[in-house]
Amino acid sequence: MKHTKLVLLIAFTALSFAANAQKKHTKQMKKVLFVLTSHEKLGDTGEKTGFWIEEFAAPYYALTDKGYEVTVASPLGGQPPIDPKSDDKSAATDDTKRYDADTAVQNKIKNTHKLSDIDQKDYDAVFYPGGHGPMWDLATDKNSIALIESFYMHNKPVSFVCHAPAALKNVKVNGDYLVKGKKVTGFSNTEEEAVGLTNVVPFLLEDVLKQNGGEYSKGEDWSVYAVEDGLLITGQNPASSKLVAEKLMAQLSAKK
């Protein structure tokens, strides 16, 4: 009888320890919001645009593989448009191939939350993947603008890659553009020219970041390049998406 009681006590203690460990892990798990575009028309070209798969997949897996919880939202909710060029074999990477085989993540994408239902208090940081879509909708979306401002004012990292810094175009903090006086990067004029869309996009991202007072810099076209200035993290192009995620995780890891 004593032996049985001892076994039960040990089992109960082990279960309690495991439960407390799980609670601690859950409490410590950082939550990151991903915001995708809902815009699908590539200007007046008759072609489609949307978000760039690699710019979602690489950061998504970089974060979730490390235990971060990712929620995905978009201005309209539901399935956001995917830039068809990003689904081409020529744009494939290990991360996009993983995404193509990941039905659970694809289902998450089909059911993005509506941006107007999102509250920054539920997350530790926000990440904006690019694609040309954000140039049209996220640059002027009031919910997105307010959300970025709220994250920043509550001392939470805000991160963007490629064309996604377009979402910063109208973001202000204390009356000044958020990018004013800050190191920033994004899809460059020369890269836009290389893809033949200089006269299609509503504005040139590099120009707007400079006009709003940002200290814009870039690496070589298509090279990995990202900059960090306090809570603001930006990457130049698709190749830079994982580096932005790594910088974001470094900031989140440093926060208690």
Phi, psi and omega in degrees: 000314179299321180296318180297316179297322180295317179298316180296320180295317179296317180297316180297317179298318180296317180295320179295319179297316180295319180295317180293323178295320179295319178298318180296318180296316181297319181295323183278344182298125180276144181245129181240133177266129172258133178243121180251155178289156172247006185267132185240350182268127179272077182059225180256019184283342185084358178265168182258154172221198182154216176264155182267121188306313183300324182287343171269310189295312183300309178293323181300310182288326177301319181283310185292329177295338179263007175095004177283146178263127184244128173249143183243133180227164176206161182305319183262351184072176179070206183284115175280152180289143177255130177297119183300331179293332180284348179262004180282150181301329181293340180260005185290142174226175177301323181289321179290326177293322177295318178299317182300333181261000186258089183293330180295316180289322177298323178291324176297320178295322180295338186236047180297149177287153176282133186302326181292345180265000185268141176234127183301334183298342181273000185224161180261342182195167177229144179228132179247108171288158182262222199104161183288340183311313182303337180299331182263313186262312185289339178294334184236357183293119185297323180294319179294314180302312181295324181293315179298316178301318182293316177303311184296316182291340178260022173060042179241139183298141175237126187227147188212152177221145175063248179274350183298332175301351173301333178294346178272352188310318184244018180273125179234149176229122182055039175087349179248152175302138183302326183281350184302124178074009182247148175292131184209154174218179182171178182306124188278161177301321181290327177289321177297320178295322182296328179268003174072028184240016180305321182263009179255317181294151181293339176197162176268123187300314180303317181296316183293319179298321177290317180298328180274010174093006179287145176271081187286137173216164180208161172264192175296152179307132176071006178273164178284121181205127177213149179232156183226129177223096185064231182282349184267122180234127180225147178237151189283322190202180182307322181297342185266359188297320181291324178296321177299316179298321179294319177295322179296315180296324178298318178294316182292324178294330181283341179275137179280000000 
